[in-house]
């Protein structure tokens, strides 16, 4: 697993855990007590909830995802404009993605960092460094479930269409790994 450090708000590139947001699902409320490294720093636990995706929505088969390592923390930053929430995410995250028909699974290390702007319209703009798990229904990648890695952005419009772009982008199809 990678240890990533997010710089100051002005230089921060952006996670994943964001992972669950990229899938278009919600995160669970933070319930863990702050660790010694986050206490008093403004960083709060941002745990990911287990999730399920029906057959055909991302992969040809139903998929279950569950964090097996989740040390993601987040911090709210000053908003860049009215109606925009800016959040930084960092920390180790490994998600076990399972084909619910066969039991085949893959442990995806998606320990990237992200700076996420969320707009009142429902749109989001991510600045990402490192791997995150991205579920695509419509967008610049084919329908599927991917580990996207590198230095890149993810633009999510209010309908959920995702556009991944950047100078360094690598994708790994999780659907193909667990088919």
Secondary structure, DSSP 8 states (H G I E B T S, - for coil): --------TTT-----THHHHHTT-------S---TTTTTTT-EE-----EEE-TTTSSSS-EEEEEEEE--EEEEE--SSTTEEEEEEES-EEEEEEETTT--EEEEE---EEEEEEETTS-EEEEEES-EEEEESSBSS-SEEEEEEEEEEEEE-TT--EEEEEEEEEEEEHHHHH-
